[in-house]
Amino acid sequence: MNGTVSYTGSFVKSTATTATIATGTATGTFNPTTMVLTYSMNWSGLTSNAAQAHFHDAGPVIIPITGFATATSGTFSGTATFTAAQATDLAAGMIYIQIHSVNIPAGEILATLTKVSSTVTTGGGGGGY
């Protein structure tokens, strides 16, 4: 079987006590054959310039995001390659993108990636999913 899985997430404050009104969205398409997530994200309203961004797996940083605009608002697209265990966690809704700012270095906003849809093709002319 071949196919892709689409994901989306909305940026919200990283913790209940984080003082921010920043928002944004993240979308991605995951290819389970190559284990690559092609993603795009946008954000606005950070309390200060973005300092770091990365993918987390239920807590720990797993993949740094580099080359994004270190600004209070921006957009960025890229790819991330996951391990089999990380792909399982992605499907389970445990992977999130977090943006850390100069003012809130522990993390200002995060977006948990949740499955939107999948396209599966089989080798034959039979039924799809």
DAPE-V337575 format. One line per field, one symbol per residue. ss: DSSP state (A for helix, B for strand, O for the rest). phi: phi as a letter, one per 20 degrees, with the letter a starting at -180 (. if undefined). psi: psi as a letter, one per 20 degrees, with the letter a starting at -180 (. if undefined). A space follows every 50 residues. Layout:
ss->???
phi->???
psi->???
This chain:
ss->OBBBBBBBBBBBBOOOOOOOOOBBBBBBBBBOOOOBBBBBBBBBOOOOOB BBBBBBBOOBBBBBBOOOOOOOOBBBBBBBBOOAAAAAAAAOOOBBBBBB BOOOOOOOBBBBOBBBBBBBBOOOOOOOO
phi->.cqccecbadfcffcfefebdfbrcccacddffemddecbbbbbnffbgf dbbaeddlpffdbfdcnefecfcrcbcaccddeffffffffemdecdcdd dgfcffpecbceecfdabdccdfeeffed
psi->qrrrpqqqqpprqhrhipnqjqraqpqqppoigikppprqqqqqjqhrqp hqqrpqnkfqphoqpqjrpmrhqrqqqaqppqrgghhghghjkipqpppq rghmiiogqqoppqpgrqppqrhajaqa.
